[in-house]
Amino acid sequence: MPNVDLGQYQVLLVDDEPFIRQLTGMLLKQLGCPNILESGNGAEALAQLDRPGAHVDLILSDLNMPDMDGVEFVRHLAARKGCPPLAFLSGAESGLLRAAEALGRAYFLEVLGALAKPVNKEALVAVLGRMAEERVPRAQRRGVEITETDLGRGIEARELVFHYQPKIEIASGRVSGAEALVRWQHPQHGLLFPDRFIAMAESGPLIGPLTEALVEIGLAQVQEWQGAGLHPHLGINLSPSMLSDVTLPDRFAASAARYGVPAESIVFEITETGVAREELVYLEIVTRLRMKGFHLSVDDFGTGQSSLQRLEALPFGELKIDRQFVHGAAKNPAKAAILEASIGLARTLGQKSVAEGVELKEDWELLRRLGCDVAQGYFVAKPMPAAAFPDWVAEWSARNASAV
């Protein structure tokens, strides 16, 4: 469980069974989360959310409820601004739970998972951990309004920073690299996570300047680490909306040369969920990035719209399996099957398989048995500031060496 004060969070329990609400509420309080609201169905929950001054940091909702079931509730949530993260509670069959999760994500809700009823403490800990670690508490974020002008100023003022999440070779335990995860150190609002500004950048003219600034930050950090004797590959997310400028490979190669960083030290992680503006230009840019020496990764594999033909035809060297297929896979046969197929596909195509969102020991062990190459997630380490990374690598390497 992350070292976070859960007492500041408020949870809304939505279930028509009083016993389930009582049991789940008791577990929440044992875990240090005493602020609990309760509703018997979706309509009551919406009324709770509409109360003046009300705020909720997490919704735990049943699927099968009278008057307004969980699926209809999701539709209403999607129409609201600033919906909190959501996890499902249900005794329904696993296929129905997967469908509900997929529906929530299709509505662009932040779905943290599905918990079988009655809820057990371990599963609840995992959901609370995901809620707590990756965001500023919503109680601190209410009233934060970010504009395009503010973001442009933040880019110019160099307020963007990276936190780094280690990637580990599963077979050897060696640190193979890190993914760079952007944060914004805002002068008024504190540390802002990417959900507050990335979508705005991607929908407007700032995605280019933002990406250019982040690549510069990443190259400068790799230069510093290499000077200290560390040589991790650094994964930097590259929005497909950037892949419409044919000068991009030359500019990135020139930047890498200016910092004295070998291009092969950088892995551009290109998400499937984005859409390139022009397919032929996209193909050219991706191919030329690889020709310049940069490595390429298909990010969030399985959640987007890339065809298998594109995956086979383009010079991707890495396939990143989305966390929704990794978390809980050891106890979910359907997820385990998708995971095994994805690892097998990467192997057949001569690509490295990378599992993200590894939080549980049993999922790590499953990945080892399936032959997955690399893993990242809270089971290894949460994202950390650049200054903490070298000491973490040294400590991890020492523990790994002593275990051999």
N, C-alpha and C positions, 0 to 999 in steps of 0.2 A: 504493500500500500504506500503511495507517495506520502512524503512528509509534508502534508498540507492540512491546514486547519479547516476541517469540513463544517465546523460550526457556523461559518459565514454563508453557507449555501442553503437554499430552500428547495425542497423536493415536492412535486405534486404527484400523489398516488391516485391513479384512476382505475378503479376496479369495482365491480358490483358485488363482490364477496367481502363482507366485513372481516371475516377471519383472515383472508389474504392480506387485506390492508393492515390489520393488526400485526400479523407476523412480519410483513415486510417493514412496517414502521419500527417494530422492535429491533430488527437487524440494523436498520439505519441508525437508530439511536445508539446501539452498541458500537457502531463504527464511528461515532462522534458527529452524527448529522441529525440534530434534534428538531430542526425546523421543517415540519411536514404539514402539507395541506392534503386533504382527502376529498375525492369525488367518486360518486357511484356510477357515472357514465360520462360520455363525451360532452353532452350538453352541460352538465353540472361543471365539468372542468373548464369549458369555455367561459362560463359565468364567473368562475374563480379568477381566470386570467383577465377578465374585463373589469374587475373591481378596481376602483381608483387607488392608485399607489401600489397595486399588487406587483410583485416580481417573483419569477420562478427561474431557478437555475437548471433544473432537470425535471423532465416528465417521465414517469414510469406508468405505462398504460397497458391495460388488458386489451385483447382483441374482441372477444365475445362478450358484449354487454347489451343490456336492453336500451331501447329508445335511440341511442346513437352509439353504434359499435366503434371499435378502434380504427377501422379502415376509413369510415366516414369522418371520424375525429381527425385523422391525418389530413384529409382533404381540407377541412376547415382550418387546421393549423397552417397549412401551406399558403393560405390566403392572407395570413396575418404577418405583419412586419416584426422582425426580431424574435422569431420563435426560438425558445430554448432547445437544447439538445433533448433527444427522445430515445427511450429504450422501451421495448415491448415486454410485457409479462403475459404469459399464456400457457395453457395446457394443451394448446392445439398441436396438430401434427407439424413436424419440422418443415415440410414443404410450404405450409401456410405461413409459418413464421418467416421463412426466407422470402416469400412473396411480399409480405408486409414490409420487411426491411427494404426490399428493392423498390417498392412503391414510395416509401418515405424518401429514399435517396433520389428517386426520379422527380419528386416534388422539391428537390434541393433542400430538404431538411437534414439536420445533422443527426443521423441515426447511430447510436452507440452500440446497438446489438439487441439481442432478444434473450430473455431469461425464462427458463422453464419454471412453471409453478409446481409446488411451492418453491420460492426462491431460496437458494443456498448462499451462504455468506461469501464464499470464494467468488462466485459469479457477480455478486453485488459489489465486491471490492474492485473487480476489474472495471466495471462500468463507472464507479465513482472515481477511480484512478484516471480513466480516460477523460472524464469531465473536468477533473481538477487540474491536471498537469498542463494541458495544452491551451489554456486560455486564462486571461485575467478574469477573476470572478465578475459575473454580470452585475452584481451590486456596485462594482467599481466602474462599470462601463456604461451605465445608464446616462443618457444625456450627451454621450460622446458623438459628435457629428463631424465626419470627415468629408472634406470637399476635394474636388480635383485640384483646385488652387493650393490647398494645404499640402496635398501629396506632392505636387510639383515643387513646392518650397522645401519639403522634407528631403526630396531627392537632391536638390541643389545644395542643401545644408549638410549633406552626408549624415543624415540621422538614421539611415537604414543600417542594420547590423545583421550578421548571421549568428545563429546558434547551430552547433554541429552535433549530429547524431552518429555515433560510430557504427561501422559495418564490420561484421566479424565473419571470417571464413569458418564455417561450421565444423568441417573435418579437422582443421588444425588449431582452431581457436585464435588464429592470428588476426590482428586488426588490419583489414585490407583498405579501409578508407573511411569516409564520412560523407553524409549528406548535409549540404548547407541549407538551412531553413531560415527564411527571412523573418526578421522582426523590425519594428519601427520604434525607435526610442524617441517618442514624441515629447516635446518640451512641456506640454500642458497635461497630456493624458497618460503619460508613462509608457510602459512597454506594450505596444499593440501587436497582435498576432495577424497573420496574413488574411484571415477572413474579414478583417476590417478594411482592407484596401486593395487586394490583388484583383478582385472582380472589377472594381472601378477602373483600375489601370488597364485591364484587358479589354474593356469596352470602350476605351477612349484612346487618345494620342499618347498617353504616358507609358504604355507598356514598353516602348522602345527605349526611352531614357532610363526607365526602371531596370530593365534587363541589362543594359550596358553598365549601369552603376553597380549592379550585383556581380556581374562577371569581373569587374575591376576589383571589387572587395575580395572575391574568391581567389583571384590570382595573387593579390597582395598577401593574403593569408598563407597560401601554399608556398610562396617565396619565403615567408618568415619561417614556416615549419621546416622547409628543406634546409634553410640555413642553420637550423637547430638539430639537423640530423633525422628529421621525421619525413617520411615520403608516402603519405596516404594519397590514394586517389580521392578527388573531391567531386561529389555529385552536385551539379547545379541545375535547378529546374529551368527549362526553356519552354516558354509558352508557344504553342503552334501559331498563335497570332503574330509572332515575331518572324515566322518562317515565310516571309513574303519579300524580303530584301536580299537580293542576290549578292550584295557586298558583305553580308554578315560573316561568312567564313573567313574572308580576307581580314576583316577588322578584328575578329577574335584571335586569329593567328598572329596578327601584328601586336595585339595587346599581350599575348602570352610571351612573345619574343622580347617585348619591352621589359617584362618582369623577370625574364630569364627562366620561365617555367616551361618545361616540356609540355607540348599539347596533350600527350598521352596521360598526363597527370589529371586531366579534367574529363569528367563524364557528364555529358549533357543529357539530362533526364527529360524526355519529351513525353508529356502525358497523352494518353489515348483519348481522353475526354474532351480535349480541345479540337478545334476545327481549323485546318489551314485554309487560308483564303484562296490560294491557287494551287491545285494539285501538282502541276508540272514544276512550278517554282519551288514548292515544298520538296519534291523529289531531288531537284538539283542542289538545293541548299544542304539537305541532310547528307547527300552523297559527298559533297565538297567538304563539309565539316569533318567527315571521316577521313577524306584524302589529306586534310591538313594535319591529321594525327589525333584529333579528339576522339574519345570513345563516346558511343551513343547507347542510350538505354530507353526501352519502352517502359514508361512509368504507368502505374495503376493498371497493369494488364488485367483484362477481363471485365473492366467496367466501362470501356469506351466503345468506339466504333471503327477501330482500325481493322482492316481485313487481314486474314492470314496470308493473302497474296502479298500485301505490302510488307508484312513481317518477314516473309521469306526473301523478298526482292531487295530490301534496303539493308545497308551495312550496320544494323544494330548488333551490338555484342553482348547485350545484357537485357534480360527480361525481368522486370520487377512485378511481383505478384501482389495485388492489392490486399490490404490488411483484412478486408471483409471475408476473404477466403482463407486467411491464416489464423486469425484469432478464433480459438475454440475448435479448430479442425480436428484435434485429437479425440474429441468427443462428438464430432458431427460427421457421420459417414459421407454426406453429400459434399461438404467442404473438403474433406480429406481426398475424395475422388477428384475434385476440381484441382486441388493442390498437386496431386500426383500427376495428373494429365498435363498441367502447366509446366512442371519440372521436366517431365518427359519431352514435351515439345521444345523447351529451351535446349535440352541436351541434344535432341535430334538435329536442331538447326545450328548446333555448334555455339550456342550462346550460354552465358553465365546466368543461372537462376538466382534471384535475390528475393527473399521474403521480407516484407515490411510489416510492422505492427505485431512483432513477436513479443508477447507479454507473459506467457505461461510456460513453465518448464516442460509440461507434456507436449506443447506445440513445438518447442525447440527439439525435443527428442524425436517427434514425428518427422520434422524436417531433416534431421540427421539420418533417420532410417530411409527416407525417400531419396536421399542423395542431393538435397538442395545445397547450393554452393555457399551462399552468403545470407546472413540474417541481420536485421536491425529492429530495434524496438525496446520497450521499457524493460524487458527481461535482461537485456544487455546494459542499456543506459538510456536515460532521457536526453534530449538535446541540451547542450551545454555551451556557455560562452567560449570563445576562442582561447582565452587565457587558461581555462580549466582543462583543455583537451590534452596537452602534452603530459600533465601529471596523471590524468586518467589512463592514458595509453601505457605509461610506465607501470602503474599499479595493476592494470589488467594483464599486461605481459608478464609481470612477476608472478601473479596468481596462476596464470596459465602454465608458466614454466614449472612451477612447484607441483602442479597437478599431473604433469606428464610422467 
